[in-house]
Amino acid sequence: MSRKAAIRNSGSRDSLYWRPVAGYLPKLLVGLRSENVLEFLVDSITPEGLILGRNGDHDIPVGTTFSSLRLCRVHKHGSEHETEDLGMVGSISLTLQEVHWYRESIDFVPRGHAAALRVEGVGLSELAEQLRDLPSGDYLWLTALQLNGVGQCEADESPDSRRLDS
C-alpha cells in the first residue's frame, strides 16, 4: 500500500482529523513499553469526539483512565523499521466510557484491535492539538497503568471468537 493510499483526508492537512490510517503503521509499534502499561495508538478524532486507533498488547476495559500521552517516532532504514520512544508529551485524565468495535458496543478494547473510544475527562483538546501538529513518522499513544491484572478479558470473551454480523 502506498503512503498516498494509506492517508485518510477528511479535510485540509490542518484538520484535527488528518492522520495516516492505523492499518498502515508498522506492527512493531504495538507493545513499546512495560507489561503493566495499557496503550492505545491514536489515529484520529472524529467530529463527534470519538478517538480512533489501535490497541497495544493488553485488553483495555471500560473505566480505564488514560493518564498520559506518549510520543514515538518510526525511522525507516531500507526495509527495516526502528521505533524510538520519545517519552511523555502530555498529562491527561481521560476515562474510557464506551468502546465501538465492529459495529458493536463492548466493554473492553481487545488487544491488537482497532476501535473507536468514547472518553470523558480532561485532555481531549490537548490530544487534538498534538495530533494536528504531529510530523509524519511520529505517533501518539494514550497510556494507563494496568493494576492487578485489570484489562485482561476472560478466555470466553476472546475477540478472536467474535464474528461481525452483517
Secondary structure, DSSP 8 states (H G I E B T S, - for coil): --TTTTEE-SS-TTSTT-EE-GGGS-GGGS--S-TTEEEEEEEEE-TTS-EEEEE-SS-EETT-EEEEEEEEEEEEETTEEEEEEEEEEEEEEEEEEEEEETTEEESEE-TT-EEEEEEEEE-HHHHHHHHHT--TTEEEEEEEE--TTTT---GGG-GGG-----
